[in-house]
Amino acid sequence: MGVKGLNQLVKEHAPEAFKELTLKTLFGRKVAIDASMCLYQYLIAVRQQDGQQLTSEDGETTSHLLGMFYRTIRMVENGMKPMYVFDGKPPVLKGGELEKRMLRKAEAQSKLEELKETGTVEELLKHEKRTVRASRQQSEEAQKLLKLMGIPYMIAPSEAEAQCAALAKGGKVFAAASEDMDTLCYEPPFLLRHLTVAEARKMPIDQIEYLEALKGLGMDRLTFVDLCILLGCDYCETIKGVGPVTAYKLIKEHGSLENIVKWIEANPEKTKYKIPENWPWAEAKELFMNPEITQVTNAEDVSLKWEEPDVDGLVEFMVQQKGFNEDRIRSGAEKLKKSLKGGTQGRLDGFFTVVKLSPAKRAAEPKGKGKKKAKR
């Protein structure tokens, strides 16, 4: 789910934190991608002409595999080095949100059955998307595919976005890629959104710089996490009546979520806000501040290697087991092999440091009237 309204708040108060990129501008960059989010996107987006998910001859869904195969190749062709992080065991505090999702899925499934006789194609697709969740089997199939492709991946101890952020913060990758804005709570230097769907949807990749976001919002990490909890996250419900504008205003006025809670509880007659019963905001804050992750403090903590794809293994898995076209799989594997071999060139900004000058310093720079003659 992420954090409700955070993207718009950051855009409004910290526009300098945002940049629009294309895949080509990520040439030479290593990026940690939230795999669970990708699988969900592929299960929704990769469809047959009649709108149904791709399936093998025995009826197993294969949309996630085709999406993972071709989108990963596309990234590598553009000189990027993707790696994927899969969710581990969800925090106990997230159980309530997961239960709500299961209920929504059941409701959508029930409505879908009703619409099969009388509903339009658009109505059917709308409700079907609400029932989509990547299963454990689909995650394991995606991991097998990535291994055969030579693309590194890891299974996080808990939340994938927290591990992606840790890899970026520890210098193993340039950025964390996820659609969930709560990734920013874990301090990645950069967050990339829409990375895996940008080209298909003809939209830019959003790059959000963490420190610029905090600067624009006028907050430190503790206050920023408080804001995210107040906006609404996966770990606890929101305070009824508190939307993004109000949440930002309250944080600015009271300085912390703890102070806001104390103020509301001490002044029930002066405010319309009511704290939910047994509201676990403090536990949610602890999960954001100290997530369960594989530590990335030394070079040997996490090993990321991009290797030559196992073409025969890909044909065995994708063609013989899953029913994809052999020529297309072999062609994709050759593109991957070629791109991985040719992707060793570094970025120019790895050799040069770009210094941002303030307007005052820029104005003080001497303006030469002509080039000096070179000494012979």
N, C-alpha and C positions, 0 to 999 in steps of 0.2 A: 504493500500500500504506500509506503513512504511517508512523507510529512505533508499534510494538506496545506496548500497555499504558500509553501516556502519558496518555490521557484519564482513566483510573481513578486514576493517580498524582496528577494535578492535582486531581481531585475530592477525593481523600483528604487531601492536604496543603494545598490552597489552595481550600477551598470558597467563599471570598469572591470568587474569580475568576469563578465561574459565575453566570449569570442566565438565566432562562427567558423567552423573548419570544414574541410573536405577530407576524404580518405588520403588524398595525395599529400596534404600538409602534415600527415602523421608518418611520413616516410622515415624509417629508421627508429621509430618509437616502439618500445615494448609497453604493452597495455594489459592489465589484468581485468578480465571481463566476468561479470556476474552471470554464470552459466544458466542458472535457474530462470532468470529473466529472459535470456535468449531462447531457451526451449519453449517457454510460454509464447513468445512472439512468433516463433516458427510454427508452432502448432496452430496458431490463429491465421497466420499470413499465407503459409504454403498450402495451396489448395488445388484441386482439380478444376476443370472448366465448369463443372456443375456445382462448385462451391464446397464440395465435400473434401475432407482430409485425404491425403495420399495414404494408401494402404498396400500391403503386400498381398500375395495370392491367398494367404491364410487369414486375411482380414486384420492383421496388425497394423496400427498407425505407423507411418514412416515419414510424415511431414517434418518432424524434428531432425531426422537424419539428413534429409536433403537440404534443409535450411542450414544446418551446421556445416555441412560439407562445402556448399558453394559460397556461403557468406564468408567462411574462414579463408577459402582460396582467394576470394576477392580482396580481402584485407592484406593477405600475404603478397598478392600481385602488385599492390600499391606500396610495397616496401615496409609495411607494418609487421610487427611481431606480436601476434596475439597469444595470450595464455588464458585459460579459463579456471574459474574457482566455483566449485559446487557447494551447495549448502550442506552443512552437517546436521547435528541434532539441534532443533530449535530451542531457545531458552524456555524454561517453564512458564515465565511470565507471558510468553507469546501464545500460550495455549488458548486463551480466550478469543484472540483474534482468529486463530486457525479454526476454532469451533464455529465462529460466525461465518467464515468463508465456506465451511462445509455446509452450513445451513442454507447460505445463498446459492450454493451449487445445487443442492437438492431441490430448492424452490425453482431454480431455472430449469432443471431437468424435468420437473413436473409440468411446468408451463410449456416446455418444448414438446412433450408428449401430446399435450392438448392441441398444439398448433399444427401438428403433423398432418391433420386432416383438412384444416381450414385456413391455416396461416399462409402469409406470403413468403417468398424466398428471403426477403429482407428481415422479416420477423423471426424466421427460423434461425438465420445466421446470427442475429442479435442475441438470442437466448442461448444458442449453442456456444458462443464465445464465453458466456458466463459460466459454462460447465467445464471449461478447459483447465486442466491442471496437469503439469508434467509428473508422471508417475516415477516411482523408484526404478522400475525397469527401463523406462525411457532415459533416465539420467545415466544408468549404467551402460545402455547402448551408446549414448553420446560419448561417454568416457572411452569406450572401446574404439569408437570411430576416431576420436582425437589421437589415441595412442597409435593407431594404424597410420594416421596422417603425419605423425611426427610432431604434433603440437602438444606442448606441455600443459598439464592441468593439475590441480590439487583439490582435495576435499577439505573444506574448512572444518575446524572443530565445531563451529556453530553457524553464525550468519556469514554468508558469502561476501556481502558488501563490506563487512568489517575486515575480512581477510584481504579483499582487494585493496582497501585503503591502507592496510598495514604494509602490503607489498610496495605500494607507491611511496608511502612515508619512509619506508626503509631503504628506498633507492633501488629496489629490484626491478621496478617498472616505472614508466613515466607517469602514468595516470591510472585511476580506477574507472571502469566503465560500467554504469548501471543506470536504470531509469529511476531508481529510488533515491530521492533527494536526501534521505536520512544517511546516505553514505558520507555526506559532508560532516556528520557528527563525529566521524572517526578520523578526521584530519588528513585526508589525502591532499597532496599539493594541488592536484587537478582532478576534477570529475568530468567524465565525458558522457553525454546523454545522446541517445538516438544513433549510437555508433553502428549497430548492426542492421538498422532499418533505414538509415538516411538516404542511401542511393535508391532503394526500392520505392520509397515514398517521395523522392525528389525534394528532400529537405536538408538543411545543414546539420552538421554535428555540433552540438553545444559544448563548449569547454568552459567550465566554471573554476576559477582560481580561488582556492579556499581562503587564503589570507586576505585577498582583495574583498571577498564577501564579508569577512569579519570586519574589515576596516570600514566598508561602506555602511554596514549595519551598526557600527559603533559598539561592538561587543567583543568579549574574550570567549574562549571556548566554553567555559562553564555557563555563561549567560546564553550563548547560542544554543547549547543543548537544552537549557530551560525553555527557550523559545520554541524549539522543535517539539518538546513534550506538550507544551501548552497548545500548539497548533493541532496536535493529534498525530500519534505514531502507532506502530504495531503493538506496543507494549501496554498501553492504557487508553481509555476513552478520553474524550475532551470534556472541558467544562462547558455545559450547555450555554449557548449565547455568545461564546467567545470565538470569533472568527479571526482571520489573519490580521486585519487592521487593529482590532481590539487587543489581540495577543501582543502585538508589537508595542502598542501604547502602554499596556500594563507592565511589560518588562522594563520599558524605559522609565516609567514612573516609580516602580518599586524595586528595581535592581536585580531581583531574582525570583524564581518560582516559589521558593520557600516563603519569601516575604509576601507574595501575592496570596498564597494559601492562608497565611496568618491574618492578613488584612480582611479577606473574605469571611473567615471564621469569626473574627472579632467584631465585624460590622455587618451582621446579617440583615439589619434593618436599613442599611445605607446602600446596599448593592443588590442587584437582581441576580447575581451569579451565585451558584450553589455547587460546592465541591461534591463530586460523586462519592457515594459511600465506599469506604475502604479503597480510596483512590491510590494506586501504587506508584505515584510519581517519583518518589525517592528511589525505589527499586529500578524503575525505568532509567533514571539518571545514572545509576551505578552500572547498568548494562551498556549504556552509551560510553561512559567514561572509562570503563575497564572491561571491554568485550573479551570473550573467550576466543583467542586467535593463536595461530602458530607464530611465535615471535620472529621478527626479522631484524635482528640487531647485528649479526655478523654475516659475512659473505657466504659462509657455508650453511647457514640456517635453512635456506631454501634454494634448491638447484633448479634452474630453468634452462632446458636444452631443447632447441628446435632441430629435429633430426630428419633425415631423408625418409620419405613415406615408404611404407611397405605396400607396394603396388599389388602384389599377388594376394596379400592379406585383405586389402581393400576390395578386390574383386570377389574373393571368397565371401566376405561379409556383406558387402553392399549389393552384389549381383546375385550370387547363388543363394544367399540366405534371405535377402530383403527384396529381391526382384527388380533392381534398377538396371538400366541399360548399360551393358559392359563397355561399349565404345565411349560413352559419356563419362563413366567413372574413370576409365584409363586416361582419357583426355584431361580430366580434372586433376588426376594424380600427377601427370606430366607437367601441367602448369604449376602445380604446387612444388614439385621437385626443382623445376627451373627457377622459380621465384625464390625458394629458400637458398639455393646456391648463389644466386645473384644478389641476395639481400644483405651482403656483408658490408657494403659501403656505409660509412657513417654520415651523420648530419653535419652540415656546415656549422651550425650553432654549437656543435661539440668542440669546435676549434676556436671559435671567437666568442667573446663575452659582449653582449649588448648592454650598454649603459644608458638608462633613461635619464635625460637631463630635465631639470625643472625649467619652466618658462624663463625664470630670472637668469639661470646659468646659460640657457640657450641664447638669450639676448646679449649676454656678456662675451660670448665667443667672438674672437676677432674675425672679421670678414675680409679674406684675402681678395685683392683685385685681379690677381692672376697667378698662375702657377710659377713657382721659382724654377729657374733653369737648373737642370741637373748638373752636378759637377762631373767633369770628364776625367 
